[in-house]
């Protein structure tokens, strides 16, 4: 697992996929400001992502996507995937509308379109999608295809979305209740969909955001950090998020455990816990 030393965090706001993430630089020169010896800007106060004003399922989905953000860089994907994504031209993401049903319809259409024009890419990403629970989320595969890095290409292939005419029109929703925390709810869903909700090391990593009152030397037998039953409050939060996301998954352990990448899992958890902690400051 990659380790990062303490450094003043930067907020490199919203990227092309709409992700907002505080980033801590590792050792070494990482920017022209470092090279020129210029001071790094101080962290900005966190501003909720605009999706928080739309609906709770959209906010939880956004946070789930943030968990996987650090893995969507070219250096983490084999060349075969980068070649298969090269040239893919996706329809305007605004077609997803500002409601969850519309987003699901959009990404499902994207998944079907990619299957038609690049079936080999579909096969290549199955292990990753399975490891990270994206195969159980109705928008998961379509989002992944669009979020994957691409090699440059002069050839463009438009991904067809034949069913977009049936996409629900934009609708107003209640903003996310300030008493809820979609970032934590997304983490709970992620732990369950990946089948790692009882991984002792993972629970120690996330205990600071799931159970802030807990300490590393917690002796409570029923504490989540000691592999006891999940507290009722966490279970209720998970159930609510699970229903809101329209997750399709039967009981039992997820398939594909033989392809599990423990280092990859711990890496994203470490990064996400840091991100959630930054949001709370």
C-alpha positions in Angstrom: 0.0 0.0 0.0 1.3 3.4 -0.9 2.3 5.6 2.1 2.1 9.3 2.1 4.0 11.6 4.4 2.3 14.5 6.2 2.1 17.6 4.1 -0.2 20.6 3.9 -3.3 19.4 2.0 -4.5 21.1 -1.2 -8.0 21.1 -2.5 -7.7 20.5 -6.2 -11.4 21.1 -6.7 -13.6 19.5 -9.4 -12.2 17.4 -12.2 -13.8 16.5 -15.5 -15.9 13.8 -13.8 -17.2 16.3 -11.2 -15.2 14.8 -8.4 -14.0 17.1 -5.6 -11.0 15.7 -3.6 -8.5 17.1 -1.1 -5.1 15.9 -2.1 -1.9 15.5 0.0 1.3 15.6 -1.9 3.8 12.7 -1.3 7.6 13.4 -1.0 9.4 15.0 -3.9 8.6 17.5 -6.6 5.0 17.2 -7.7 4.3 20.6 -9.2 5.8 23.6 -10.8 5.2 25.5 -7.6 7.5 23.0 -5.8 10.1 23.4 -8.5 10.1 27.2 -8.3 10.0 27.1 -4.5 6.6 28.9 -4.3 4.5 28.4 -1.2 1.6 26.0 -1.6 -1.9 27.5 -1.2 -3.7 26.8 2.0 -6.7 24.4 2.0 -10.0 26.0 1.1 -13.1 25.5 3.3 -15.0 22.5 2.0 -18.0 23.3 -0.1 -20.6 20.5 -0.6 -20.7 19.2 -4.1 -23.7 20.5 -6.1 -25.2 17.1 -6.3 -26.0 17.4 -2.5 -28.7 19.9 -3.5 -30.4 17.3 -5.7 -31.1 14.1 -3.8 -29.8 11.7 -1.2 -29.2 8.8 -3.6 -27.2 11.1 -6.0 -25.1 12.3 -3.1 -24.3 8.7 -1.9 -23.5 7.7 -5.5 -21.1 10.7 -5.8 -19.3 9.7 -2.6 -19.1 6.0 -3.7 -17.5 7.2 -6.9 -15.1 9.3 -4.8 -13.9 6.1 -3.0 -12.7 4.7 -6.4 -11.3 8.0 -7.7 -7.6 7.3 -6.8 -7.7 4.1 -8.9 -8.8 5.8 -12.1 -5.4 7.0 -13.2 -3.5 5.6 -16.3 -0.6 4.2 -14.2 -3.0 1.8 -12.4 -4.5 0.3 -15.6 -2.8 -2.1 -18.1 -2.2 -0.9 -21.6 -4.8 -3.2 -23.0 -7.5 -1.3 -21.2 -6.1 2.1 -22.2 -6.1 1.0 -25.8 -9.7 -0.2 -25.6 -10.9 3.0 -24.1 -9.0 5.2 -26.6 -11.3 7.1 -28.9 -14.5 6.4 -27.0 -16.8 9.4 -27.3 -19.5 9.5 -24.6 -22.7 11.5 -24.9 -23.1 14.7 -22.9 -23.4 13.8 -19.2 -26.0 16.4 -18.7 -28.4 13.9 -20.3 -28.3 12.1 -16.9 -30.5 14.9 -15.5 -30.5 15.9 -11.8 -32.4 12.9 -10.5 -31.3 9.4 -9.6 -33.6 7.6 -12.0 -32.2 9.7 -14.8 -28.6 9.0 -13.8 -29.3 5.3 -13.7 -30.9 5.3 -17.1 -28.0 7.3 -18.6 -25.3 5.0 -17.2 -27.2 1.8 -18.1 -27.5 3.1 -21.7 -23.7 3.9 -21.6 -23.0 0.3 -20.4 -25.1 -1.2 -23.3 -23.5 1.1 -25.8 -20.0 0.1 -24.7 -20.9 -3.5 -24.9 -21.9 -3.0 -28.5 -18.8 -1.1 -29.7 -16.1 -2.4 -27.4 -17.1 -5.9 -26.0 -13.5 -6.6 -25.2 -13.4 -3.7 -22.8 -16.4 -5.1 -21.0 -14.5 -8.4 -20.4 -11.3 -6.6 -19.2 -13.0 -4.6 -16.5 -15.1 -7.4 -15.0 -12.5 -8.2 -12.2 -12.2 -4.6 -11.1 -16.0 -4.0 -11.2 -16.5 -7.2 -9.1 -13.8 -6.3 -6.6 -15.4 -2.9 -5.9 -19.1 -3.7 -6.0 -19.8 -1.8 -9.2 -21.5 -4.8 -10.7 -24.3 -4.5 -8.1 -25.0 -0.8 -8.6 -27.5 0.0 -11.4 -25.2 2.8 -12.6 -21.9 1.1 -11.7 -20.7 -0.3 -15.0 -21.7 2.6 -17.2 -20.0 5.0 -14.8 -16.8 3.0 -14.8 -16.6 2.9 -18.6 -16.9 6.6 -18.7 -14.5 7.2 -15.8 -11.7 5.0 -17.1 -8.6 6.9 -18.4 -8.0 6.9 -22.1 -5.0 6.9 -24.4 -5.0 9.7 -27.0 -6.5 8.8 -30.3 -7.4 10.5 -33.6 -10.3 8.1 -34.1 -13.5 8.8 -32.3 -16.2 6.2 -31.7 -19.5 7.6 -30.4 -21.0 5.3 -27.8 -24.6 4.8 -28.8 -27.4 5.4 -26.2 -30.5 4.3 -28.0 -32.8 4.4 -24.9 -32.1 7.9 -23.8 -35.4 9.1 -25.1 -37.0 7.4 -22.1 -34.8 9.0 -19.5 -36.9 10.7 -16.8 -37.0 14.5 -17.1 -35.3 16.6 -14.5 -37.2 16.9 -11.3 -36.8 18.9 -8.1 -35.8 16.9 -5.0 -35.3 17.8 -1.4 -31.7 18.7 -0.7 -29.7 16.2 1.4 -30.7 16.3 5.0 -28.0 18.0 7.0 -28.2 15.4 9.7 -27.2 12.7 7.2 -23.7 12.0 6.0 -23.6 10.5 2.5 -19.9 10.0 2.7 -20.2 7.6 5.6 -23.2 5.9 4.1 -21.3 5.3 0.8 -18.5 3.8 2.8 -20.9 1.4 4.6 -22.4 0.3 1.2 -18.9 -0.1 -0.2 -17.8 -2.4 2.7 -20.8 -4.6 2.2 -20.8 -4.8 -1.6 -17.1 -5.7 -1.6 -17.7 -8.4 1.1 -15.1 -6.8 3.4 -17.4 -5.6 6.1 -15.7 -7.8 8.6 -12.1 -7.3 7.5 -10.4 -6.5 10.9 -7.7 -4.3 9.4 -10.2 -2.4 7.2 -12.4 -1.8 10.2 -9.5 -0.4 12.2 -8.7 1.9 9.2 -12.3 3.3 9.0 -13.2 3.3 12.7 -12.4 7.1 13.0 -15.2 7.9 10.6 -17.7 5.1 11.4 -17.3 5.3 15.2 -15.6 8.6 16.1 -16.0 8.0 19.8 -14.1 4.7 19.5 -10.4 4.5 20.2 -7.7 2.2 18.9 -7.7 0.3 22.2 -11.4 -0.1 22.4 -12.4 -3.0 24.6 -16.1 -3.1 23.8 -17.0 -6.6 22.6 -19.8 -5.3 20.4 -17.8 -2.6 18.8 -17.5 -2.8 15.0 -13.7 -2.5 15.3 -13.7 -5.8 17.3 -15.7 -7.6 14.6 -18.8 -7.4 16.7 -22.2 -6.8 15.2 -22.7 -3.5 13.5 -24.3 -1.0 15.9 -28.0 -0.5 15.1 -27.5 3.0 13.9 -24.9 1.9 11.3 -27.2 -0.9 10.2 -30.1 1.5 9.7 -28.0 3.9 7.7 -26.7 1.1 5.5 -30.2 -0.2 4.9 -31.5 3.2 4.0 -28.6 3.8 1.5 -28.9 0.3 0.1 -32.6 0.9 -0.7 -32.0 4.4 -2.1 -29.4 3.2 -4.5 -31.6 0.3 -5.8 -28.8 -2.2 -5.3 -29.4 -5.5 -6.9 -27.6 -8.2 -4.9 -28.6 -11.4 -3.3 -27.5 -12.7 0.0 -24.1 -14.3 0.5 -20.5 -13.3 -0.3 -19.9 -11.5 -3.6 -18.5 -13.5 -6.5 -14.9 -13.0 -7.6 -13.2 -13.2 -4.2 -10.4 -15.2 -5.7 -9.4 -12.1 -7.6 -9.3 -9.9 -4.6 -6.6 -7.3 -4.4 -6.1 -6.5 -0.7 -3.5 -3.8 -1.3 -5.8 -2.0 -3.7 -8.7 -2.2 -1.2 -6.6 -0.8 1.7 -5.2 2.0 -0.5 -8.6 3.4 -1.4 -9.8 3.1 2.2 -6.8 5.0 3.5 -7.3 7.7 0.9 -11.1 8.0 1.5 -10.8 8.2 5.3 -8.4 11.1 4.8 -10.8 12.7 2.5 -13.8 12.4 4.9 -11.7 13.7 7.8 -10.7 16.7 5.7 -14.4 17.4 5.0 -15.2 17.4 8.7 -12.5 19.9 9.7 
